[in-house]
Amino acid sequence: MRKTLILFGLLFISQAALKAQQNSESRNWTSFGGIQVANSSPMQQLALWVGGQGAVQYKDYFALGGFGMGAVNSMSVSGLAYGLDQELDLNMGYGGLFIESVQNKEHLYIPGLRLPFAVGGVSLKDALDNKVAKSTIYVFSPRLNWDFNISPHAQIGFYGGYQLIWAENDRDFKQEDLSSWEYGINLKLGFF
């Protein structure tokens, strides 16, 4: 439910920014919002991430925005390291801010670099939904983007990068276990 509220909040903010942009005489600042889907492999488990994003963009220079992502599939981890003879469910989610380079936004394709920083949570639950371990996490995911203009108000993009994740509880969640390569696709709607 929390992930859905975050997604709707980001979409509402981006729509408000779009409406404000339509009423503005200056085209120095524009805005966009949209969805993103990615995959990575925390704790050697395939994670499918779904989330939303919204940003303001300054000319052909940069965009500043916010985003939220949550792992939506069930990921099973052995409970032996936690003294349990059963599989545990791994749950993760985070949200934060990003800065993105914007070059040649009028071209068919737009290469770019995005630097997202986020804070979130990770937990392991047993079959009765009891938390065996949990922690706050900090995420830095530098990535390369390859966006395509599909209309004056829509872009679709592909990205790849490395998802660095640090946990406050580094006894149960090691940085090398949580971090992995990340690949994804995003859709941006707005004024470019």
C-alpha positions in Angstrom: 0.0 0.0 0.0 2.9 2.4 0.9 4.5 1.8 -2.5 1.2 2.6 -4.3 0.8 5.8 -2.3 4.4 6.9 -3.1 3.8 6.2 -6.8 0.5 8.2 -6.8 2.2 11.0 -4.9 5.0 11.2 -7.4 2.6 11.2 -10.3 0.5 13.9 -8.7 3.5 16.1 -8.1 4.7 15.6 -11.7 1.2 16.5 -13.0 1.1 19.6 -10.9 4.5 20.6 -12.3 3.3 20.0 -15.8 0.3 22.2 -15.3 2.4 24.9 -13.9 4.8 24.6 -16.8 1.9 25.0 -19.3 1.0 28.3 -17.7 4.6 29.5 -17.7 5.9 31.8 -20.4 9.5 30.6 -19.9 10.7 27.3 -21.3 14.0 27.3 -19.3 12.4 24.9 -16.8 10.4 21.9 -17.9 9.2 18.8 -16.0 8.4 15.1 -16.4 7.1 12.2 -14.5 6.7 8.5 -15.1 7.4 4.9 -14.2 10.5 2.7 -14.1 11.0 -1.0 -14.0 14.3 -2.7 -13.2 16.0 -5.9 -12.1 19.0 -6.7 -10.0 20.2 -9.6 -7.8 20.4 -8.8 -4.1 21.6 -11.9 -2.1 21.9 -13.8 -5.4 18.1 -13.5 -5.9 16.4 -12.0 -9.0 14.6 -8.8 -7.8 12.0 -7.1 -10.0 11.8 -3.4 -9.0 8.8 -1.1 -9.9 8.6 2.5 -9.1 7.8 6.1 -10.1 9.8 9.3 -10.7 9.2 13.0 -11.2 11.7 15.8 -11.9 12.2 19.3 -13.1 14.7 19.9 -15.9 16.7 22.9 -16.7 17.2 23.5 -20.5 19.8 21.1 -22.0 21.8 20.8 -18.8 20.3 18.7 -16.0 17.3 17.4 -14.2 16.6 17.2 -10.5 14.0 14.8 -9.2 12.7 12.3 -6.8 11.8 8.6 -7.1 10.7 5.5 -5.3 11.3 1.8 -6.0 10.2 -1.4 -4.4 11.0 -5.1 -5.1 7.6 -6.7 -6.0 8.5 -10.3 -6.5 9.0 -12.9 -3.7 12.7 -13.6 -3.1 13.6 -16.6 -0.9 16.8 -16.8 1.1 18.1 -19.7 3.2 17.5 -19.3 6.9 20.5 -21.4 7.9 22.7 -18.3 8.5 20.0 -17.1 10.9 19.7 -20.3 12.8 16.5 -21.4 11.1 15.8 -24.5 9.0 13.4 -22.8 6.5 13.4 -20.3 3.6 13.0 -16.6 4.4 11.4 -13.9 2.3 13.6 -10.9 1.4 11.7 -7.6 1.1 13.3 -4.3 0.0 12.3 -0.8 -1.0 13.7 2.7 -1.1 13.1 6.3 -2.2 15.3 9.3 -2.7 16.6 12.0 -5.1 18.5 12.0 -8.3 20.4 14.3 -10.6 20.6 13.5 -14.3 22.6 15.0 -17.2 20.4 16.1 -20.1 22.1 16.6 -23.5 20.6 17.1 -27.0 17.0 16.6 -25.7 15.6 17.4 -29.2 17.4 14.4 -30.9 15.9 11.0 -31.5 18.1 9.4 -28.8 19.5 11.0 -25.7 22.5 9.4 -23.9 22.8 10.5 -20.2 24.1 9.8 -16.8 21.9 9.5 -13.7 23.1 9.6 -10.1 20.3 8.5 -7.6 20.7 8.5 -3.9 18.1 6.9 -1.7 17.2 5.6 1.8 15.0 2.6 2.4 14.6 -0.7 4.2 15.3 -4.4 3.9 13.9 -7.3 5.9 13.8 -11.0 6.1 10.6 -12.7 7.2 9.8 -16.3 8.2 6.8 -18.3 7.0 4.6 -16.7 9.8 5.5 -13.2 8.6 7.8 -12.6 11.6 10.8 -10.4 10.9 14.0 -12.3 11.5 16.2 -9.4 10.5 15.7 -5.9 9.3 17.7 -2.8 8.5 17.7 0.7 7.1 19.6 0.8 3.8 21.4 3.5 1.8 21.5 3.2 -2.0 23.7 4.8 -4.6 23.0 3.6 -8.2 25.1 5.4 -10.8 23.7 4.5 -14.2 24.0 5.2 -17.9 20.7 6.1 -19.7 19.8 5.8 -23.3 16.5 7.6 -23.8 14.4 7.8 -27.1 12.0 10.6 -28.0 8.7 8.8 -29.1 6.6 12.0 -29.1 7.0 15.7 -28.1 5.8 14.7 -24.6 7.0 11.1 -24.2 10.4 9.3 -23.9 11.2 5.7 -23.3 14.6 4.8 -22.0 16.9 1.9 -21.1 19.5 2.0 -18.4 22.2 0.0 -16.7 24.4 0.5 -13.7 25.6 -0.8 -10.4 23.3 -0.7 -7.4 25.5 -0.1 -4.3 23.5 -0.9 -1.1 24.8 -0.4 2.4 22.8 -1.6 5.5 23.0 -0.2 9.0 22.7 -3.8 10.2 25.8 -5.0 8.4 25.9 -8.2 10.6 22.8 -9.6 8.9 23.0 -7.7 5.6 26.5 -7.4 4.0 27.1 -4.8 1.4 28.6 -7.3 -1.0 25.4 -9.5 -0.7 23.0 -6.7 -1.3 24.8 -4.8 -4.1 24.6 -6.0 -7.8 24.3 -4.9 -11.4 21.0 -3.3 -12.3 19.2 -3.0 -15.7 15.9 -1.3 -16.4 13.5 0.6 -18.5 11.7 3.9 -17.8 8.9 5.9 -19.4 8.9 9.7 -19.0 5.9 11.9 -19.7 6.1 15.7 -19.8 7.8 18.6 -21.5 11.3 18.1 -22.7 
